[in-house]
Amino acid sequence: MVRVRVEVHLKRGVTDPEGDNVLKALKLLGFAGVRGVRSAKLFVMDLQAKDAKAARADVEEMCKKLLANPVIHECAITIEP
């Protein structure tokens, strides 16, 4: 069993309305020191794979086909020990 963490976030330059709204709300709540907020999705998966390399290849394919839109998203894949 291989545990994989996939963080999907918007590419630099793509507007992030969710992050912008959270930033506004934090400032209204008095958190004046917050300078920027970017939203992201985190997926934690347990995969049946022969090794970490095979798991990474499977997750890269999942990102391309379902988890992310390659035009606007980037994926950060972490294989946990």
Backbone as ProteinMPNN parsed JSONL, in Angstrom:
{"seq_chain_A": "MVRVRVEVHLKRGVTDPEGDNVLKALKLLGFAGVRGVRSAKLFVMDLQAKDAKAARADVEEMCKKLLANPVIHECAITIEP", "coords_chain_A": {"N_chain_A": [[0.849, -1.18, 0.0], [0.566, 2.157, -0.86], [0.726, 5.441, 0.211], [-0.404, 8.477, -1.043], [-0.159, 11.965, -1.505], [-1.857, 14.55, -3.078], [-1.697, 17.748, -4.166], [-3.64, 20.157, -5.601], [-3.456, 23.098, -7.264], [-4.068, 26.452, -8.429], [-2.441, 27.744, -11.335], [0.198, 30.177, -11.393], [-0.841, 33.479, -11.956], [-3.414, 32.853, -12.733], [-6.653, 33.811, -11.92], [-7.966, 33.69, -8.6], [-10.778, 33.435, -7.221], [-11.892, 32.311, -4.884], [-9.767, 32.341, -3.035], [-9.375, 35.122, -2.977], [-11.808, 35.995, -1.817], [-11.616, 34.818, 0.724], [-9.386, 36.185, 1.689], [-10.432, 38.829, 1.819], [-12.44, 38.419, 3.766], [-10.882, 37.647, 5.986], [-9.45, 40.001, 6.469], [-11.603, 41.696, 7.136], [-12.267, 40.523, 9.521], [-10.257, 41.384, 11.103], [-7.66, 40.496, 10.74], [-5.153, 41.872, 9.794], [-2.577, 41.471, 8.917], [-2.458, 39.56, 6.927], [-1.428, 38.964, 3.716], [-1.917, 37.664, 1.331], [-3.93, 35.094, -0.149], [-4.234, 31.86, -1.386], [-6.157, 29.358, -2.861], [-6.435, 25.765, -2.641], [-6.758, 22.275, -3.472], [-6.667, 19.243, -1.668], [-5.86, 15.917, -2.021], [-5.783, 12.796, -0.525], [-4.599, 9.669, -0.999], [-4.784, 6.13, -0.849], [-3.038, 3.727, -2.424], [-2.963, 0.67, -4.223], [-0.124, -0.436, -5.23], [2.871, -1.544, -6.886], [5.242, -0.265, -6.256], [6.684, 2.944, -5.255], [7.314, 4.386, -7.554], [5.59, 3.363, -9.521], [3.174, 4.073, -8.346], [3.35, 6.877, -8.435], [3.291, 7.276, -11.223], [0.708, 6.351, -11.799], [-0.815, 8.253, -10.364], [-0.091, 10.631, -11.627], [-1.341, 10.223, -14.068], [-3.995, 10.176, -13.186], [-4.256, 12.832, -12.406], [-4.074, 14.125, -14.882], [-6.365, 13.133, -16.16], [-8.575, 13.544, -14.467], [-8.327, 14.897, -11.882], [-7.261, 17.475, -12.199], [-7.264, 20.42, -14.251], [-5.19, 20.802, -16.85], [-4.692, 23.225, -18.097], [-5.142, 25.308, -16.314], [-4.374, 24.421, -13.78], [-1.896, 23.169, -11.45], [-0.228, 20.271, -10.231], [0.991, 18.939, -7.232], [2.706, 16.227, -6.222], [3.134, 13.981, -3.612], [4.768, 11.269, -2.299], [4.184, 9.343, 0.444], [6.118, 7.959, 3.102]], "CA_chain_A": [[0.0, 0.0, 0.0], [1.335, 3.402, -0.97], [-0.088, 6.64, 0.468], [0.0, 9.583, -1.911], [-0.833, 13.25, -1.308], [-1.887, 15.34, -4.308], [-2.188, 19.111, -3.984], [-4.0, 20.773, -6.874], [-3.605, 24.534, -7.079], [-4.098, 27.233, -9.659], [-1.16, 28.244, -11.818], [0.452, 31.594, -11.164], [-1.473, 34.326, -12.953], [-4.827, 32.508, -12.868], [-7.38, 34.424, -10.817], [-8.424, 32.767, -7.561], [-11.845, 34.129, -6.514], [-12.068, 31.763, -3.536], [-8.695, 32.914, -2.225], [-9.643, 36.555, -2.818], [-12.893, 36.155, -0.849], [-11.093, 34.494, 2.053], [-8.537, 37.314, 2.08], [-11.319, 39.927, 2.222], [-13.09, 38.056, 5.028], [-9.883, 37.7, 7.057], [-9.195, 41.418, 6.758], [-12.774, 42.195, 7.856], [-12.219, 39.958, 10.876], [-9.181, 42.021, 11.846], [-6.353, 39.895, 10.469], [-4.584, 42.834, 8.852], [-1.262, 41.037, 8.455], [-2.553, 38.604, 5.818], [-1.119, 39.664, 2.468], [-2.41, 36.931, 0.175], [-4.495, 33.764, 0.091], [-4.46, 31.047, -2.583], [-6.867, 28.131, -2.513], [-5.922, 24.525, -3.22], [-7.443, 21.051, -3.06], [-5.747, 18.189, -1.247], [-6.368, 14.557, -2.092], [-4.915, 11.79, 0.096], [-5.034, 8.394, -1.572], [-4.069, 4.891, -0.584], [-3.023, 2.984, -3.688], [-2.362, -0.645, -4.317], [0.877, -0.315, -6.295], [4.042, -2.369, -6.57], [6.263, 0.59, -5.642], [6.4, 4.378, -5.295], [7.41, 4.859, -8.933], [4.333, 2.982, -10.187], [2.118, 4.892, -7.743], [3.481, 8.231, -8.986], [2.827, 7.24, -12.614], [-0.753, 6.258, -11.76], [-1.382, 9.52, -9.888], [0.086, 11.616, -12.704], [-2.404, 9.963, -15.036], [-5.236, 10.63, -12.547], [-4.27, 14.295, -12.476], [-4.355, 14.509, -16.267], [-7.695, 12.715, -16.6], [-9.699, 13.876, -13.603], [-8.134, 15.754, -10.711], [-6.838, 18.835, -12.525], [-7.336, 20.92, -15.626], [-3.807, 21.195, -17.09], [-4.604, 24.599, -18.587], [-5.142, 26.269, -15.199], [-3.922, 23.831, -12.519], [-0.659, 22.412, -11.277], [-0.337, 19.255, -9.205], [2.184, 18.588, -6.473], [2.507, 14.86, -5.783], [4.06, 13.552, -2.567], [4.641, 9.876, -1.884], [4.506, 9.262, 1.862], [6.832, 6.72, 3.447]], "C_chain_A": [[0.893, 1.24, 0.0], [0.365, 4.561, -0.726], [0.487, 7.793, -0.327], [-0.828, 10.813, -1.564], [-0.727, 14.04, -2.61], [-2.483, 16.703, -3.972], [-2.414, 19.715, -5.361], [-4.234, 22.256, -6.612], [-3.566, 25.237, -8.436], [-2.697, 27.691, -10.042], [-1.035, 29.73, -11.501], [-0.165, 32.399, -12.306], [-2.945, 34.018, -13.196], [-5.559, 33.095, -11.663], [-7.956, 33.368, -9.887], [-9.521, 33.454, -6.742], [-12.063, 33.609, -5.089], [-11.008, 32.326, -2.592], [-8.915, 34.392, -1.966], [-10.737, 36.806, -1.788], [-12.441, 35.839, 0.566], [-10.208, 35.629, 2.552], [-9.387, 38.486, 2.562], [-11.945, 39.64, 3.581], [-12.106, 38.115, 6.191], [-9.572, 39.142, 7.447], [-10.366, 42.036, 7.519], [-12.82, 41.695, 9.295], [-11.05, 40.495, 11.697], [-7.806, 41.429, 11.644], [-5.637, 40.716, 9.398], [-3.246, 42.384, 8.269], [-1.293, 40.062, 7.294], [-2.389, 39.369, 4.514], [-1.641, 38.95, 1.231], [-2.935, 35.571, 0.583], [-4.692, 33.097, -1.26], [-5.152, 29.767, -2.132], [-6.226, 26.938, -3.222], [-6.814, 23.376, -2.752], [-6.376, 20.028, -2.698], [-6.47, 16.857, -1.321], [-5.333, 13.644, -1.435], [-5.454, 10.436, -0.34], [-4.158, 7.256, -1.088], [-4.183, 4.036, -1.834], [-2.401, 1.61, -3.515], [-1.41, -0.575, -5.506], [2.112, -1.102, -5.887], [5.164, -1.564, -5.923], [5.874, 2.057, -5.825], [6.429, 4.917, -6.728], [6.121, 4.555, -9.706], [3.17, 3.815, -9.65], [2.157, 6.303, -8.315], [2.956, 8.28, -10.426], [1.306, 7.174, -12.669], [-1.38, 7.598, -11.373], [-1.195, 10.62, -10.925], [-0.996, 11.452, -13.762], [-3.759, 10.407, -14.477], [-5.359, 12.145, -12.615], [-4.645, 14.766, -13.876], [-5.806, 14.245, -16.655], [-8.844, 13.233, -15.748], [-9.428, 14.978, -12.588], [-7.827, 17.21, -11.04], [-7.092, 19.143, -13.992], [-5.936, 21.451, -15.954], [-3.63, 22.621, -17.619], [-4.456, 25.581, -17.427], [-4.576, 25.735, -13.883], [-2.52, 23.239, -12.611], [-0.894, 21.405, -10.16], [1.022, 19.046, -8.543], [1.906, 17.219, -5.856], [3.577, 14.51, -4.766], [3.761, 12.109, -2.22], [5.076, 9.801, -0.426], [5.206, 7.934, 2.157], [5.931, 5.719, 4.152]], "O_chain_A": [[1.848, 1.34, 0.77], [-0.681, 4.655, -1.369], [1.689, 8.059, -0.297], [-2.038, 10.724, -1.355], [0.358, 14.181, -3.174], [-3.634, 16.799, -3.546], [-1.5, 19.779, -6.183], [-5.108, 22.624, -5.827], [-3.098, 24.691, -9.435], [-1.871, 27.989, -9.179], [-2.032, 30.439, -11.361], [-0.025, 32.043, -13.476], [-3.654, 34.824, -13.797], [-5.139, 32.903, -10.522], [-8.377, 32.296, -10.322], [-9.234, 34.001, -5.678], [-12.383, 34.385, -4.189], [-11.322, 32.738, -1.476], [-8.671, 34.87, -0.859], [-10.621, 37.72, -0.972], [-12.841, 36.521, 1.51], [-10.279, 35.995, 3.725], [-9.094, 39.075, 3.603], [-11.98, 40.512, 4.449], [-12.459, 38.586, 7.272], [-9.446, 39.455, 8.631], [-10.155, 42.816, 8.447], [-13.35, 42.368, 10.178], [-10.87, 40.109, 12.852], [-6.863, 41.831, 12.326], [-5.532, 40.298, 8.245], [-2.835, 42.881, 7.221], [-0.245, 39.762, 6.724], [-3.132, 40.313, 4.243], [-1.792, 39.574, 0.181], [-2.449, 34.965, 1.539], [-5.252, 33.698, -2.177], [-4.765, 29.167, -1.13], [-5.569, 27.082, -4.253], [-7.533, 23.497, -1.76], [-5.323, 19.953, -3.332], [-7.552, 16.688, -0.758], [-4.146, 13.714, -1.755], [-6.611, 10.1, -0.086], [-2.945, 7.404, -0.937], [-5.28, 3.666, -2.252], [-1.444, 1.424, -2.763], [-1.841, -0.647, -6.657], [2.371, -1.303, -4.701], [5.947, -2.101, -5.138], [4.869, 2.371, -6.463], [5.651, 5.807, -7.071], [5.627, 5.398, -10.454], [2.287, 4.217, -10.408], [1.113, 6.867, -8.644], [2.257, 9.222, -10.801], [0.681, 7.854, -13.482], [-2.36, 8.028, -11.982], [-2.075, 11.467, -11.079], [-1.508, 12.439, -14.29], [-4.58, 10.954, -15.213], [-6.444, 12.676, -12.856], [-5.439, 15.693, -14.035], [-6.411, 15.03, -17.386], [-9.968, 13.353, -16.235], [-10.23, 15.902, -12.454], [-8.109, 18.093, -10.23], [-7.129, 18.256, -14.845], [-5.528, 22.463, -15.384], [-2.523, 23.158, -17.587], [-3.732, 26.57, -17.538], [-4.323, 26.514, -12.964], [-2.037, 22.868, -13.681], [-1.675, 21.663, -9.245], [2.057, 18.985, -9.208], [0.978, 17.069, -5.061], [4.768, 14.707, -5.006], [2.627, 11.767, -1.886], [6.208, 10.153, -0.096], [4.914, 6.915, 1.531], [6.38, 4.629, 4.507]]}, "name": "protein", "num_of_chains": 1, "seq": "MVRVRVEVHLKRGVTDPEGDNVLKALKLLGFAGVRGVRSAKLFVMDLQAKDAKAARADVEEMCKKLLANPVIHECAITIEP"}
